[in-house]
Amino acid sequence: MIGNAVKLAGGPGSGVEQNNAKEIPILESSPLVSIGHRERFMENHKPVKRCVEVPTKNIKYKGQEKYVPKKLKKMIKIWDEVSDKPVDLIKDSKGDYHILDGHHRALAALVKKVPSMKANVYRPPLVKEGSGDNKFLSQLIFKLIGAARRKKSKPRKKRRRRK
């Protein structure tokens, strides 16, 4: 909670709260990205492409449900300044992009009808061709990856050598 408002989406300082946020109507909810896993995903994975131009018409999915209209207006107004910072996207097997981070910048580009924008592009984790549309499978994969990483990160006990 922040004050009296429940935090819905966005990182600290994003301004996304229950009382000032609206639904993102122009994008579908992503079957690959969930608000609870996207930050951890970006910490544990490196982009396959950094700071490349991607066509905005292929950005089809959102990783969070809400946006702040005031923040979007500001992004549109100062587009020349904010367009240099790449958004983080996952590219699915169909060539469509799912927003991991940078929802307001991506929305600003879509509203301004900018043909392309800078992005860091990630590969979907362990999702085989054609299975990327199954939200349950994607969430299960994220959980399994997290569990496997936690097991691997346990320190090994050193064995004493016998003399």
C-alpha positions as CSV (number, residue, x, y, z in Angstrom):
1,M,0.0,0.0,0.0
2,I,1.0,3.5,-0.7
3,G,-0.9,5.9,1.5
4,N,-4.5,4.9,1.0
5,A,-4.0,3.5,-2.5
6,V,-3.2,-0.1,-3.3
7,K,-0.2,-0.6,-5.6
8,L,-1.4,-2.3,-8.8
9,A,1.4,-2.2,-11.3
10,G,4.7,-0.5,-12.2
11,G,7.8,-0.2,-10.1
12,P,8.4,2.1,-7.2
13,G,7.8,5.7,-8.3
14,S,5.8,4.7,-11.4
15,G,2.8,6.5,-10.1
16,V,0.4,3.6,-10.9
17,E,-2.1,3.5,-8.1
18,Q,-5.8,2.4,-7.9
19,N,-7.1,6.0,-7.8
20,N,-5.2,7.5,-10.7
21,A,-4.7,4.6,-13.2
22,K,-6.8,3.4,-16.2
23,E,-7.0,0.2,-18.1
24,I,-4.7,-0.1,-21.2
25,P,-7.3,-0.6,-23.9
26,I,-5.2,-0.9,-27.0
27,L,-3.2,-4.0,-26.1
28,E,-4.1,-7.5,-25.1
29,S,-2.9,-9.1,-21.8
30,S,0.3,-11.1,-22.4
31,P,0.2,-14.8,-22.1
32,L,4.0,-14.7,-21.5
33,V,4.5,-11.9,-19.1
34,S,2.9,-11.4,-15.7
35,I,3.4,-8.5,-13.4
36,G,4.8,-10.7,-10.6
37,H,7.5,-12.3,-12.7
38,R,8.7,-9.7,-15.2
39,E,11.3,-8.0,-12.9
40,R,12.8,-11.4,-11.9
41,F,12.8,-12.5,-15.5
42,M,14.8,-9.5,-16.5
43,E,17.2,-10.0,-13.7
44,N,17.9,-13.6,-14.7
45,H,18.0,-13.2,-18.5
46,K,20.0,-11.1,-20.9
47,P,18.4,-9.6,-24.0
48,V,19.2,-11.4,-27.3
49,K,19.3,-8.0,-29.0
50,R,20.1,-4.7,-27.3
51,C,18.8,-1.2,-28.4
52,V,17.4,-2.3,-31.8
53,E,14.6,-0.7,-33.7
54,V,11.4,-2.7,-33.6
55,P,8.2,-1.9,-35.5
56,T,5.5,-0.5,-33.1
57,K,2.8,-2.3,-35.1
58,N,4.2,-5.6,-33.7
59,I,3.8,-4.5,-30.1
60,K,0.6,-6.4,-29.3
61,Y,0.7,-7.4,-25.6
62,K,1.0,-5.7,-22.2
63,G,2.6,-7.1,-19.0
64,Q,0.6,-4.8,-16.8
65,E,-3.1,-3.9,-16.9
66,K,-3.0,-0.2,-16.0
67,Y,-1.3,3.0,-17.0
68,V,-1.3,6.6,-15.6
69,P,-2.9,9.1,-18.1
70,K,-0.9,12.0,-16.7
71,K,2.4,10.1,-17.2
72,L,1.4,9.1,-20.7
73,K,0.6,12.7,-21.7
74,K,4.1,13.7,-20.3
75,M,5.8,10.9,-22.3
76,I,4.1,12.1,-25.5
77,K,5.0,15.7,-24.8
78,I,8.7,14.9,-24.2
79,W,8.9,12.1,-26.7
80,D,12.3,13.2,-28.2
81,E,13.9,12.8,-24.7
82,V,12.3,9.5,-23.7
83,S,12.5,7.8,-27.1
84,D,16.2,7.3,-26.6
85,K,15.7,4.8,-23.7
86,P,14.8,1.3,-25.0
87,V,11.7,-0.6,-23.8
88,D,12.1,-4.2,-22.8
89,L,10.2,-6.7,-24.9
90,I,9.8,-10.5,-25.3
91,K,9.5,-11.6,-29.0
92,D,7.2,-14.6,-29.4
93,S,7.2,-17.3,-32.1
94,K,4.7,-15.3,-34.2
95,G,7.0,-12.2,-34.3
96,D,4.7,-10.2,-31.9
97,Y,6.2,-8.3,-28.9
98,H,5.1,-8.5,-25.3
99,I,6.1,-5.5,-23.1
100,L,8.2,-6.4,-20.0
101,D,9.2,-2.8,-19.1
102,G,8.4,0.6,-20.5
103,H,4.7,0.4,-20.9
104,H,4.2,4.2,-20.9
105,R,6.9,4.7,-23.5
106,A,5.5,2.0,-25.7
107,L,2.0,3.5,-25.3
108,A,3.3,6.9,-26.2
109,A,4.9,5.5,-29.4
110,L,1.6,3.8,-30.3
111,V,-0.5,6.9,-29.7
112,K,2.0,9.1,-31.7
113,K,2.0,6.4,-34.4
114,V,5.7,6.3,-34.4
115,P,6.7,3.6,-36.9
116,S,9.5,2.0,-34.8
117,M,11.1,2.4,-31.4
118,K,14.3,1.3,-29.5
119,A,14.0,-1.9,-27.6
120,N,15.9,-4.6,-25.8
121,V,14.5,-7.9,-27.0
122,Y,14.4,-11.1,-24.9
123,R,13.6,-14.6,-26.0
124,P,10.7,-16.4,-24.2
125,P,12.1,-18.8,-21.6
126,L,11.9,-22.5,-22.5
127,V,8.7,-22.0,-24.5
128,K,8.7,-24.2,-27.6
129,E,7.2,-23.1,-30.9
130,G,3.5,-22.7,-30.8
131,S,3.1,-23.1,-27.0
132,G,3.7,-19.5,-26.1
133,D,0.0,-18.7,-26.1
134,N,-0.7,-20.8,-23.1
135,K,-0.7,-18.6,-20.0
136,F,-0.8,-21.5,-17.5
137,L,2.2,-23.1,-19.2
138,S,4.2,-19.9,-19.1
139,Q,3.5,-19.3,-15.4
140,L,4.5,-22.9,-14.7
141,I,7.7,-22.5,-16.6
142,F,8.6,-19.3,-14.6
143,K,7.9,-21.1,-11.3
144,L,10.1,-24.1,-12.3
145,I,12.9,-21.9,-13.5
146,G,12.7,-20.0,-10.2
147,A,12.7,-23.3,-8.1
148,A,15.7,-24.7,-10.1
149,R,17.7,-21.5,-9.7
150,R,17.0,-21.5,-5.9
151,K,18.3,-25.1,-5.7
152,K,21.4,-24.3,-7.7
153,S,22.2,-21.3,-5.6
154,K,22.6,-23.2,-2.3
155,P,26.3,-23.3,-1.3
156,R,28.0,-26.7,-1.5
157,K,29.6,-28.1,1.5
158,K,33.3,-28.7,1.1
159,R,34.5,-32.2,1.8
160,R,37.4,-32.6,4.0
161,R,40.3,-34.5,2.5
162,R,41.5,-37.5,4.4
163,K,45.1,-37.6,5.1
